[in-house]
Amino acid sequence: MAETEGEYGGANPWLIAILVSVATFMEVLDTTIANVALRYISGGLAVSSDEASWVVTTYLVANSIVLCASGWIAQMFGRKNFFLVCIALFTVSSLLCGFAWNLQSLLVFRIMQGLAGGGMTPVAQSILAAAFPPAKRGQGFALYGIAVVVAPVIGPTLGGWLSDNLSWHWCFLINVPVGVITLALIYLIIPTSETQRKERAALRAKGFNFDIVGFLLVATFLGALEVVLDRGQVDDWFGSSFIVSFAVISTLALIAFVPWELSREQPLIDIRMLAGRQFGTCFLIMLATGALLIATTQILPQLLQERYGYTATLAGLAISPGGIVTMCMMVVVGRLGRIQPRWLIALGACICAGAMADLLRLSPDADYWYFALSRIYLGIGLPLIFIPITTASYDGIPPNKTDQASAMINLARNFGGSIGVSISQTVLARREQFHQSRLSEHVGAWNPYFHDTLAGIQTYLKSQNATGDVAGSAMAVINQMVQGQAAFLAYIDVFMTLALIAALMVPLALSLRSVDRSAKPAMGH
């Protein structure tokens, strides 16, 4: 095969990239679009907000479970076939979610949607790796990166607008026309690789050899871990027997999974890949990237709605300029193929750390553009990490491991997002309690500043003809001020934590080796 062509020969790789990116965009969008609709779902289905939050958890758990098996399924049945089945199931389950009649039915359909979505993203990446020759692969990943990075940013905005102006059902129904059109175009345009067909026949001749024990163990480990991460702060972490039980299940499954996979000739997941310097480092960097992307996408709208009175739509619009910048940067970074990935990743990590550090100036009078600019800075940095790390992760991977590499990198992004959200929410809750207790120490008659403030508030209330316990009302105002200040300080601590995560990526990036761009394509089958 010519080094200037991908596995699909004369098929236009850019058309293939557009189609798989649209499908991926649709799937990644569903990781965040439902978050802002939870209170509408809670009211529409007459359930508590805690019960409604399982709409997000079930999707993430199902998504994680199928990721670990997607490499084997793609090898055995073909990437295109598996991709088409995933899109079809995702489209049907989205339609069913839109017409769900109670919470139980919605959760079942969300599990179906998560299973389909978990198979789509790694296979899309494998298709792109096969469609482009190594020299142009970075440009293909740039288009794919737009879908993966921009979709979570647009999710809250779109979900908020649909919920505010139409209904929460449209957060799912919007996938249906996109899914139908994408399914038809992919079926007609993406060819079936003859090389892949021959290797698939050879694999089938040897037998299916599906590592069912390995799959059950890793599915248990990942599913239980996702529940712990997603529900930990809500259920008070290890103060909850529910969280403790799932943590123990996850740990035991991992302890059994590692020796089992190491002893297999054809493991479901080749965990030895994580021991390699290049791929293992890429995995860690993608974990951190996912944490930054998803955590900031959730924490900023939450801050704007809780402390600045923004609607869900306006809060989403505050982070939208960053999405526009990200799309532009993806195109730019895709053309920087001559620069080694480690330098681009290190630069991107520095910019992301700076964007988070800029939010340490947070104050109650911060305006729209303060938050929009911070997201724009992040929109400059993330593409400098995402595209090079995707390219570097394939360096040195043997042809028969490309699908596994794709699945594991996508798993890192997904779990990085869950870890980032979990850390952010935990830091926010714990530090808010800490700051409130420290600020309360200064509330007393012995403090002249407190005495003057209390007297000033009482004077104001009396001037407004307030009745009743004026002193008690004034004290309530001060307590509210203390809580507000504690919340702002806690958000600053969250941004400091995210800045440290970004900073840790710099030494990891510099430890990567140089990528040989003259190597022949490493195709996944």
JOSUL-V715549 format. One record per backbone hydrogen bond with DSSP energy under -1.0 kcal/mol. CO is the residue of the C=O (numbers start at 0). NH is the residue of the N-H. If there is no record, write none. Layout:
CO_NH + CO_NH
This chain:
1_4 + 5_8 + 7_10 + 11_15 + 12_16 + 13_17 + 14_18 + 15_19 + 16_20 + 17_21 + 18_22 + 19_23 + 20_24 + 21_25 + 22_26 + 23_27 + 24_28 + 27_30 + 28_31 + 28_32 + 34_37 + 36_40 + 37_41 + 38_42 + 39_43 + 40_44 + 41_46 + 47_51 + 48_52 + 50_53 + 51_54 + 52_55 + 52_56 + 53_57 + 55_59 + 56_60 + 57_61 + 58_62 + 59_63 + 60_64 + 61_65 + 62_66 + 65_69 + 68_72 + 69_73 + 70_74 + 71_75 + 72_76 + 73_77 + 77_81 + 78_82 + 79_83 + 80_84 + 81_85 + 82_86 + 83_87 + 84_88 + 85_89 + 86_90 + 87_91 + 88_92 + 89_93 + 90_94 + 91_95 + 92_96 + 93_97 + 94_98 + 96_99 + 101_105 + 102_106 + 103_107 + 104_108 + 105_109 + 106_110 + 107_111 + 108_112 + 109_113 + 110_114 + 111_115 + 112_116 + 113_117 + 115_119 + 116_120 + 118_122 + 119_123 + 120_124 + 121_125 + 122_126 + 123_127 + 124_128 + 125_129 + 126_130 + 127_131 + 129_6 + 132_135 + 135_139 + 136_140 + 137_141 + 138_142 + 139_143 + 140_144 + 141_145 + 142_146 + 143_147 + 144_148 + 145_149 + 146_150 + 149_153 + 150_154 + 153_157 + 154_158 + 155_159 + 156_160 + 157_161 + 158_162 + 159_163 + 160_164 + 161_165 + 166_169 + 167_170 + 168_171 + 168_172 + 169_173 + 171_174 + 172_175 + 174_178 + 175_179 + 176_180 + 177_181 + 178_182 + 179_183 + 180_184 + 181_185 + 182_186 + 183_187 + 184_188 + 185_189 + 192_196 + 193_197 + 194_198 + 195_199 + 196_200 + 197_201 + 198_202 + 199_203 + 200_204 + 201_205 + 203_206 + 209_211 + 210_214 + 211_215 + 212_216 + 213_217 + 214_218 + 215_219 + 216_220 + 217_221 + 218_222 + 219_223 + 220_224 + 221_225 + 222_226 + 223_227 + 224_228 + 225_229 + 226_230 + 227_231 + 230_234 + 231_236 + 232_235 + 235_238 + 236_239 + 239_243 + 240_244 + 241_245 + 242_246 + 243_247 + 244_248 + 245_249 + 246_250 + 247_251 + 248_252 + 249_253 + 250_254 + 251_255 + 252_256 + 253_257 + 255_259 + 256_260 + 257_261 + 258_262 + 260_263 + 268_270 + 269_272 + 271_274 + 275_279 + 276_280 + 277_281 + 278_282 + 279_283 + 280_284 + 281_285 + 282_286 + 283_287 + 284_288 + 285_289 + 286_290 + 287_291 + 288_292 + 289_293 + 290_294 + 291_295 + 292_296 + 293_297 + 294_298 + 295_299 + 297_301 + 298_302 + 299_303 + 300_304 + 301_305 + 302_306 + 303_309 + 310_314 + 311_315 + 312_316 + 313_317 + 319_323 + 320_324 + 321_325 + 322_326 + 323_327 + 324_328 + 325_329 + 326_330 + 327_331 + 328_332 + 329_333 + 331_334 + 332_335 + 335_338 + 339_342 + 339_343 + 340_344 + 341_345 + 342_346 + 343_347 + 344_348 + 345_349 + 346_350 + 347_351 + 348_352 + 349_353 + 350_354 + 351_355 + 352_356 + 353_357 + 356_359 + 357_360 + 358_361 + 362_365 + 366_370 + 367_371 + 368_372 + 369_373 + 370_374 + 371_375 + 372_376 + 373_377 + 374_378 + 375_379 + 376_380 + 377_381 + 381_384 + 381_385 + 382_386 + 384_388 + 385_389 + 386_390 + 387_391 + 388_392 + 391_394 + 393_396 + 397_400 + 400_404 + 401_405 + 402_406 + 403_407 + 404_408 + 405_409 + 406_410 + 407_411 + 408_412 + 409_413 + 410_414 + 411_415 + 412_416 + 413_417 + 414_418 + 415_419 + 416_420 + 417_421 + 418_422 + 419_423 + 420_424 + 421_425 + 422_426 + 423_427 + 424_428 + 425_429 + 426_430 + 427_431 + 428_432 + 429_433 + 430_434 + 431_435 + 432_436 + 433_437 + 434_438 + 435_439 + 438_441 + 439_442 + 443_446 + 446_450 + 447_451 + 448_452 + 449_453 + 450_454 + 451_455 + 452_456 + 453_457 + 454_458 + 455_459 + 456_460 + 457_461 + 458_462 + 459_463 + 460_465 + 461_464 + 467_469 + 468_472 + 469_473 + 470_474 + 471_475 + 472_476 + 473_477 + 474_478 + 475_479 + 476_480 + 477_481 + 478_482 + 479_483 + 480_484 + 481_485 + 482_486 + 483_487 + 484_488 + 485_489 + 486_490 + 487_491 + 488_492 + 489_493 + 490_494 + 491_495 + 492_496 + 493_497 + 494_498 + 495_499 + 496_500 + 497_501 + 498_502 + 499_503 + 502_505 + 503_507 + 504_508 + 505_509 + 508_511 + 515_518
